[in-house]
Amino acid sequence: MIPLRPLGLGEILDGAVATMRTHWRSVLPITLVVATVVQVISVILQKLMLDDLVVATSDDVSAEEMIDTLGSTFAASAVVQFIQFLGTIVVTAMLTMVFSRAVLGQNSSVSDAWRESRPQLLRLTGLTLLLALGAILLGAVLILPGILAGSIGLGIVGGLVWLPLLVWLGIKFSLASPALMLEKSTVLKAFARSSKLVKDTWWRIFGITLLTSVLAFFISMMIVAPFQFFGIFAFGGGLEAMEAGSDTGNWAMLILPAIGLIIAQTIVMPFQSGVTVLLYVDQRIRREGLDLELARAAGLENYGTTGG
């Protein structure tokens, strides 16, 4: 799927797309099943939340009932986020295995990807949670002191410091996930490996990651928007009804955007995962001569000794 040498931007993006196209029998079921499960649960919980909100805003509801309803709504929202989190973990783990085999020109079935990724799922979950917890704690340390001191200005300054630090750390540890999965390492070793691989190439990886995120965003919007607008005008009474807040919780208006999201995530998730894996491979080729190991694993004899 890629040339066995340091990769350029176009080769990384093209390699991710080519792998998706060539190995679609493995990639498509993984992302489609996970995205469908997540969206089905999300639609059901959103319907329950919106129904509760309608009840909570009625005139004859007590303050205690409103608090209970809002609490249930936040709890349902937390469940949705948790399901999405688990789905992302599973997809990331399995797609990493599919793309790593594709680099060698090997096929990987869904069962193969699951079997190879399953032992590392708990560690990948811990790694992801640590990243999220670290971001929250960093924000609390930088923003909360100013707010608690009654100074909005200090809180804003803390936020302005927090955001670039968050981006810097996010890129610094962006290769921790493939390092954890492909090297069968621990969480802490994966963080250290990512930091080592990203060192001195932070801006390059930042640029590629940013471009990938922008492309993924626009692809998602182009897919989801038609479903969203069709739901609004066909089943939601148009923009006027949306502004008035009526019919926002009917099944059609929830299901149609969910279908768009399933299609978008089925395309976007493997694209982003593929770019991350290829960035990891590229950095190891540049720093550690991984191309020689890959050539031997792919059965290319005399690679690197005769100008191959």
VOPAGU-2260 file (C-alpha; in pm, 1 decimal, decimal comma):
REM VOPAGU-2260
SITE   aa  ch    i         X         Y         Z
SITE  MET   A    0       0,0       0,0       0,0
SITE  ILE   A    1     298,3     233,9      52,6
SITE  PRO   A    2     654,3     258,8     -80,6
SITE  LEU   A    3     911,1     129,7     170,4
SITE  ARG   A    4    1083,8     462,7     226,6
SITE  PRO   A    5    1008,6     789,3     409,8
SITE  LEU   A    6     661,8     899,6     305,7
SITE  GLY   A    7     540,0    1234,5     180,0
SITE  LEU   A    8     204,1    1391,3     265,8
SITE  GLY   A    9      38,2    1268,7     -53,0
SITE  GLU   A   10     167,7     915,4      -3,2
SITE  ILE   A   11      29,3     901,6     351,4
SITE  LEU   A   12    -315,9    1025,6     247,8
SITE  ASP   A   13    -319,5     808,9     -63,7
SITE  GLY   A   14    -201,3     507,7     136,0
SITE  ALA   A   15    -488,6     546,7     382,4
SITE  VAL   A   16    -745,2     572,7     100,4
SITE  ALA   A   17    -587,5     288,6    -100,6
SITE  THR   A   18    -596,7      59,2     203,5
SITE  MET   A   19    -963,1     140,8     264,9
SITE  ARG   A   20   -1041,7      65,7     -99,0
SITE  THR   A   21    -836,9    -254,4    -127,2
SITE  HIS   A   22    -926,6    -400,9     212,6
SITE  TRP   A   23   -1286,5    -282,0     229,3
SITE  ARG   A   24   -1410,6    -630,1     322,6
SITE  SER   A   25   -1230,8    -591,0     655,4
SITE  VAL   A   26   -1255,2    -214,5     705,7
SITE  LEU   A   27   -1621,5    -166,1     615,5
SITE  PRO   A   28   -1777,7    -423,9     853,0
SITE  ILE   A   29   -1573,2    -299,3    1149,9
SITE  THR   A   30   -1669,3      65,6    1114,4
SITE  LEU   A   31   -2022,9       3,6     987,8
SITE  VAL   A   32   -2122,4    -228,2    1273,6
SITE  VAL   A   33   -1971,7      -9,5    1545,6
SITE  ALA   A   34   -2112,4     313,8    1398,8
SITE  THR   A   35   -2457,9     157,2    1363,5
SITE  VAL   A   36   -2465,5      28,3    1721,4
SITE  VAL   A   37   -2351,9     365,1    1856,0
SITE  GLN   A   38   -2606,2     562,2    1654,7
SITE  VAL   A   39   -2898,9     330,2    1735,4
SITE  ILE   A   40   -2832,6     370,1    2108,0
SITE  SER   A   41   -2775,3     742,5    2061,8
SITE  VAL   A   42   -3105,8     794,7    1875,7
SITE  ILE   A   43   -3305,5     607,6    2140,3
SITE  LEU   A   44   -3147,1     803,5    2423,9
SITE  GLN   A   45   -3185,1    1134,9    2238,7
SITE  LYS   A   46   -3555,7    1061,3    2192,0
SITE  LEU   A   47   -3592,4     995,9    2564,4
SITE  MET   A   48   -3395,4    1311,9    2650,1
SITE  LEU   A   49   -3601,4    1534,7    2420,7
SITE  ASP   A   50   -3928,4    1390,9    2554,4
SITE  ASP   A   51   -3807,8    1458,6    2909,5
SITE  LEU   A   52   -3711,7    1814,3    2818,0
SITE  VAL   A   53   -4057,5    1880,0    2673,4
SITE  VAL   A   54   -4211,6    1757,3    2998,3
SITE  ALA   A   55   -3966,1    1963,1    3205,3
SITE  THR   A   56   -4054,4    2285,1    3024,0
SITE  SER   A   57   -4429,3    2246,2    3061,4
SITE  ASP   A   58   -4614,6    2489,8    3287,2
SITE  ASP   A   59   -4748,2    2243,9    3544,4
SITE  VAL   A   60   -4421,2    2072,3    3634,9
SITE  SER   A   61   -4270,7    2122,6    3980,6
SITE  ALA   A   62   -3912,5    2230,8    4048,3
SITE  GLU   A   63   -3829,5    1887,9    4190,9
SITE  GLU   A   64   -3965,3    1710,9    3881,6
SITE  MET   A   65   -3768,1    1946,1    3659,0
SITE  ILE   A   66   -3445,2    1872,7    3846,5
SITE  ASP   A   67   -3508,7    1497,6    3823,4
SITE  THR   A   68   -3579,6    1524,9    3451,4
SITE  LEU   A   69   -3269,1    1728,4    3381,1
SITE  GLY   A   70   -3064,6    1481,7    3585,6
SITE  SER   A   71   -3200,1    1194,1    3378,5
SITE  THR   A   72   -3120,6    1388,1    3061,6
SITE  PHE   A   73   -2759,2    1446,1    3163,6
SITE  ALA   A   74   -2727,4    1079,8    3264,0
SITE  ALA   A   75   -2857,0     966,9    2923,9
SITE  SER   A   76   -2613,9    1205,7    2753,2
SITE  ALA   A   77   -2328,0    1057,3    2955,2
SITE  VAL   A   78   -2432,2     708,5    2845,3
SITE  VAL   A   79   -2425,7     820,4    2480,1
SITE  GLN   A   80   -2075,1     961,1    2521,8
SITE  PHE   A   81   -1959,4     644,3    2696,4
SITE  ILE   A   82   -2095,9     421,1    2417,2
SITE  GLN   A   83   -1924,6     640,7    2157,5
SITE  PHE   A   84   -1602,9     621,0    2357,4
SITE  LEU   A   85   -1611,7     240,0    2365,9
SITE  GLY   A   86   -1697,3     224,7    1996,3
SITE  THR   A   87   -1402,0     447,1    1909,0
SITE  ILE   A   88   -1168,3     226,9    2115,3
SITE  VAL   A   89   -1279,5     -90,2    1937,5
SITE  VAL   A   90   -1258,7      66,3    1591,0
SITE  THR   A   91    -915,8     217,9    1657,8
SITE  ALA   A   92    -775,9    -112,1    1786,7
SITE  MET   A   93    -905,9    -327,8    1503,6
SITE  LEU   A   94    -829,4     -83,8    1222,5
SITE  THR   A   95    -474,0     -44,6    1349,5
SITE  MET   A   96    -423,9    -416,5    1295,4
SITE  VAL   A   97    -582,6    -408,7     949,9
SITE  PHE   A   98    -364,5    -118,3     833,6
SITE  SER   A   99     -46,3    -267,0     981,5
SITE  ARG   A  100     -99,2    -586,3     780,8
SITE  ALA   A  101    -188,6    -386,2     470,4
SITE  VAL   A  102     150,5    -214,2     487,4
SITE  LEU   A  103     303,4    -559,0     428,9
SITE  GLY   A  104      60,2    -633,4     148,3
SITE  GLN   A  105    -125,5    -885,4     363,8
SITE  ASN   A  106    -500,4    -927,4     404,4
SITE  SER   A  107    -663,4    -923,9     745,0
SITE  SER   A  108   -1013,5   -1052,3     815,8
SITE  VAL   A  109   -1241,1    -905,2    1079,4
SITE  SER   A  110   -1181,2   -1207,8    1301,8
SITE  ASP   A  111    -803,1   -1170,8    1260,5
SITE  ALA   A  112    -819,8    -803,1    1353,7
SITE  TRP   A  113   -1031,6    -879,4    1659,5
SITE  ARG   A  114    -808,0   -1163,6    1774,2
SITE  GLU   A  115    -492,7    -953,0    1742,5
SITE  SER   A  116    -636,0    -637,3    1899,7
SITE  ARG   A  117    -834,7    -789,6    2186,1
SITE  PRO   A  118    -538,9    -840,4    2427,8
SITE  GLN   A  119    -455,8    -468,2    2409,0
SITE  LEU   A  120    -808,4    -327,1    2433,1
SITE  LEU   A  121    -794,1    -269,0    2808,2
SITE  ARG   A  122    -460,7     -89,7    2780,4
SITE  LEU   A  123    -586,2     120,0    2489,7
SITE  THR   A  124    -887,4     217,2    2699,8
SITE  GLY   A  125    -656,9     318,1    2983,3
SITE  LEU   A  126    -437,1     519,2    2745,8
SITE  THR   A  127    -736,8     707,0    2605,9
SITE  LEU   A  128    -875,6     775,6    2952,5
SITE  LEU   A  129    -538,2     904,2    3072,2
SITE  LEU   A  130    -521,3    1144,5    2778,0
SITE  ALA   A  131    -870,8    1276,6    2854,4
SITE  LEU   A  132    -804,4    1299,0    3228,4
SITE  GLY   A  133    -474,1    1477,0    3168,4
SITE  ALA   A  134    -645,0    1734,9    2946,8
SITE  ILE   A  135    -911,4    1799,2    3212,0
SITE  LEU   A  136    -661,4    1826,4    3497,4
SITE  LEU   A  137    -437,6    2058,6    3297,0
SITE  GLY   A  138    -734,6    2282,9    3227,8
SITE  ALA   A  139    -836,0    2279,3    3593,5
SITE  VAL   A  140    -485,6    2376,4    3707,8
SITE  LEU   A  141    -460,2    2664,6    3461,3
SITE  ILE   A  142    -816,9    2800,5    3461,5
SITE  LEU   A  143    -973,3    2728,6    3801,0
SITE  PRO   A  144    -733,2    2937,5    4017,5
SITE  GLY   A  145    -826,3    3256,2    3832,6
SITE  ILE   A  146   -1197,6    3180,4    3851,3
SITE  LEU   A  147   -1181,2    3090,8    4222,1
SITE  ALA   A  148    -992,6    3414,3    4286,1
SITE  GLY   A  149   -1280,2    3603,3    4127,5
SITE  SER   A  150   -1076,1    3719,9    3830,7
SITE  ILE   A  151   -1232,2    3643,2    3494,6
SITE  GLY   A  152    -924,0    3787,6    3323,6
SITE  LEU   A  153    -691,9    3536,3    3490,4
SITE  GLY   A  154    -931,8    3257,3    3396,1
SITE  ILE   A  155    -922,3    3368,5    3031,6
SITE  VAL   A  156    -540,9    3388,6    3038,4
SITE  GLY   A  157    -531,4    3038,2    3183,3
SITE  GLY   A  158    -758,5    2918,0    2904,4
SITE  LEU   A  159    -537,0    3081,5    2641,3
SITE  VAL   A  160    -236,9    2897,9    2787,6
SITE  TRP   A  161    -430,1    2569,5    2818,9
SITE  LEU   A  162    -540,2    2544,5    2454,5
SITE  PRO   A  163    -194,1    2554,1    2289,1
SITE  LEU   A  164     -56,2    2322,2    2557,8
SITE  LEU   A  165    -340,9    2083,1    2484,0
SITE  VAL   A  166    -260,3    2086,6    2112,9
SITE  TRP   A  167     113,4    2041,0    2179,8
SITE  LEU   A  168      58,3    1743,7    2409,1
SITE  GLY   A  169    -204,7    1596,8    2176,3
SITE  ILE   A  170      42,4    1585,2    1887,1
SITE  LYS   A  171     327,9    1473,1    2113,0
SITE  PHE   A  172     125,7    1166,6    2214,6
SITE  SER   A  173     -65,2    1120,3    1887,6
SITE  LEU   A  174     132,9     806,6    1797,2
SITE  ALA   A  175      86,3     640,7    2135,8
SITE  SER   A  176    -213,0     438,3    2017,4
SITE  PRO   A  177     -39,8     259,6    1724,4
SITE  ALA   A  178     272,6     217,8    1937,6
SITE  LEU   A  179      65,1      48,4    2207,8
SITE  MET   A  180    -115,8    -180,7    1965,4
SITE  LEU   A  181     166,1    -274,5    1728,5
SITE  GLU   A  182     450,4    -302,5    1980,3
SITE  LYS   A  183     232,8    -472,0    2244,3
SITE  SER   A  184     368,5    -225,2    2498,8
SITE  THR   A  185     233,6     -81,8    2821,8
SITE  VAL   A  186      54,4     252,4    2842,7
SITE  LEU   A  187     352,3     442,7    2983,1
SITE  LYS   A  188     591,4     291,8    2728,7
SITE  ALA   A  189     349,6     387,3    2449,3
SITE  PHE   A  190     352,1     750,5    2567,3
SITE  ALA   A  191     733,2     744,6    2575,4
SITE  ARG   A  192     752,0     590,0    2227,3
SITE  SER   A  193     519,3     848,6    2080,6
SITE  SER   A  194     717,1    1131,2    2238,2
SITE  LYS   A  195    1039,5     989,0    2093,9
SITE  LEU   A  196     897,0     938,6    1745,1
SITE  VAL   A  197     739,8    1286,5    1730,7
SITE  LYS   A  198    1051,5    1464,2    1861,3
SITE  ASP   A  199    1189,7    1723,9    1614,5
SITE  THR   A  200     902,1    1657,8    1367,5
SITE  TRP   A  201     617,4    1804,8    1572,0
SITE  TRP   A  202     517,0    2065,6    1314,1
SITE  ARG   A  203     508,6    1814,4    1028,5
SITE  ILE   A  204     287,0    1573,0    1221,7
SITE  PHE   A  205      71,2    1863,4    1340,5
SITE  GLY   A  206      18,8    1980,0     982,5
SITE  ILE   A  207     -73,2    1633,9     852,6
SITE  THR   A  208    -302,7    1568,1    1149,9
SITE  LEU   A  209    -473,3    1906,0    1108,9
SITE  LEU   A  210    -523,3    1854,2     735,4
SITE  THR   A  211    -664,5    1506,8     799,3
SITE  SER   A  212    -906,5    1644,1    1059,5
SITE  VAL   A  213   -1022,0    1921,9     825,5
SITE  LEU   A  214   -1076,8    1675,5     540,0
SITE  ALA   A  215   -1264,7    1439,5     772,2
SITE  PHE   A  216   -1483,3    1726,0     896,5
SITE  PHE   A  217   -1582,8    1841,4     548,1
SITE  ILE   A  218   -1645,7    1486,1     428,6
SITE  SER   A  219   -1871,3    1428,5     729,5
SITE  MET   A  220   -2057,8    1754,0     675,2
SITE  MET   A  221   -2115,9    1681,7     306,3
SITE  ILE   A  222   -2264,8    1343,9     394,6
SITE  VAL   A  223   -2466,4    1438,9     703,3
SITE  ALA   A  224   -2602,7    1776,9     585,8
SITE  PRO   A  225   -2839,2    1641,3     315,1
SITE  PHE   A  226   -2993,1    1396,3     564,5
SITE  GLN   A  227   -3023,4    1674,9     821,7
SITE  PHE   A  228   -3194,3    1919,5     584,6
SITE  PHE   A  229   -3420,7    1653,1     439,9
SITE  GLY   A  230   -3535,5    1564,6     790,0
SITE  ILE   A  231   -3599,3    1929,0     876,8
SITE  PHE   A  232   -3803,2    2012,9     567,4
SITE  ALA   A  233   -3978,1    1677,7     517,5
SITE  PHE   A  234   -4060,6    1589,3     877,4
SITE  GLY   A  235   -3977,0    1890,2    1094,8
SITE  GLY   A  236   -4194,0    2162,0     945,5
SITE  GLY   A  237   -3902,5    2361,9     804,3
SITE  LEU   A  238   -3671,9    2619,6     960,3
SITE  GLU   A  239   -3960,7    2809,1    1121,3
SITE  ALA   A  240   -4057,8    2501,9    1321,5
SITE  MET   A  241   -3694,3    2450,8    1420,9
SITE  GLU   A  242   -3672,2    2806,3    1552,2
SITE  ALA   A  243   -3995,3    2758,3    1744,2
SITE  GLY   A  244   -3860,4    2435,4    1894,2
SITE  SER   A  245   -4145,8    2218,8    1773,1
SITE  ASP   A  246   -4118,4    1867,8    1628,0
SITE  THR   A  247   -3746,0    1847,8    1706,6
SITE  GLY   A  248   -3791,5    1516,0    1882,0
SITE  ASN   A  249   -3985,6    1312,9    1626,3
SITE  TRP   A  250   -3829,2     986,0    1518,9
SITE  ALA   A  251   -3769,3    1083,7    1155,0
SITE  MET   A  252   -3567,3    1392,8    1246,8
SITE  LEU   A  253   -3347,9    1181,4    1474,2
SITE  ILE   A  254   -3309,3     877,4    1249,5
SITE  LEU   A  255   -3221,1    1056,6     925,3
SITE  PRO   A  256   -2915,6    1244,5    1062,3
SITE  ALA   A  257   -2812,7     922,1    1238,0
SITE  ILE   A  258   -2808,9     741,8     901,9
SITE  GLY   A  259   -2589,3    1018,7     764,1
SITE  LEU   A  260   -2357,8     988,2    1063,2
SITE  ILE   A  261   -2329,5     611,3    1016,9
SITE  ILE   A  262   -2225,2     658,5     654,3
SITE  ALA   A  263   -1986,3     942,4     743,4
SITE  GLN   A  264   -1821,3     755,2    1030,4
SITE  THR   A  265   -1785,9     442,7     818,2
SITE  ILE   A  266   -1573,2     648,6     579,4
SITE  VAL   A  267   -1401,3     894,4     812,4
SITE  MET   A  268   -1292,8     667,0    1098,5
SITE  PRO   A  269   -1078,1     432,6     885,4
SITE  PHE   A  270    -932,5     729,1     696,3
SITE  GLN   A  271    -816,5     896,8    1017,1
SITE  SER   A  272    -696,4     569,5    1170,2
SITE  GLY   A  273    -506,0     489,0     851,2
SITE  VAL   A  274    -328,0     824,1     849,4
SITE  THR   A  275    -225,5     778,6    1215,2
SITE  VAL   A  276     -87,5     428,5    1152,2
SITE  LEU   A  277     101,9     544,0     842,3
SITE  LEU   A  278     245,5     839,8    1033,2
SITE  TYR   A  279     371,5     593,8    1294,6
SITE  VAL   A  280     521,0     369,4    1024,0
SITE  ASP   A  281     675,3     670,1     848,1
SITE  GLN   A  282     840,3     796,8    1166,5
SITE  ARG   A  283     985,5     453,7    1239,3
SITE  ILE   A  284    1117,4     430,7     882,7
SITE  ARG   A  285    1283,2     771,2     919,6
SITE  ARG   A  286    1431,4     706,9    1265,1
SITE  GLU   A  287    1476,5     331,8    1299,1
SITE  GLY   A  288    1505,9     185,0     949,0
SITE  LEU   A  289    1173,0       6,3     979,7
SITE  ASP   A  290    1160,1     -24,9     601,1
SITE  LEU   A  291    1425,9    -299,1     620,3
SITE  GLU   A  292    1217,8    -497,8     869,4
SITE  LEU   A  293     903,0    -445,0     663,2
SITE  ALA   A  294    1079,5    -560,4     347,4
SITE  ARG   A  295    1198,6    -879,9     517,6
SITE  ALA   A  296     849,8    -939,3     660,3
SITE  ALA   A  297     700,6    -886,3     314,3
SITE  GLY   A  298     946,6   -1138,5     166,2
SITE  LEU   A  299    1149,5    -891,2     -42,0
SITE  GLU   A  300    1493,2   -1050,2     -66,8
SITE  ASN   A  301    1808,9    -835,8     -88,8
SITE  TYR   A  302    1609,4    -520,3     -14,9
SITE  GLY   A  303    1845,2    -236,3      77,4
SITE  THR   A  304    2157,6    -421,7     -39,4
SITE  THR   A  305    2120,9    -397,6    -415,3
SITE  GLY   A  306    1954,3     -59,1    -450,4
SITE  GLY   A  307    1600,2    -209,6    -401,9
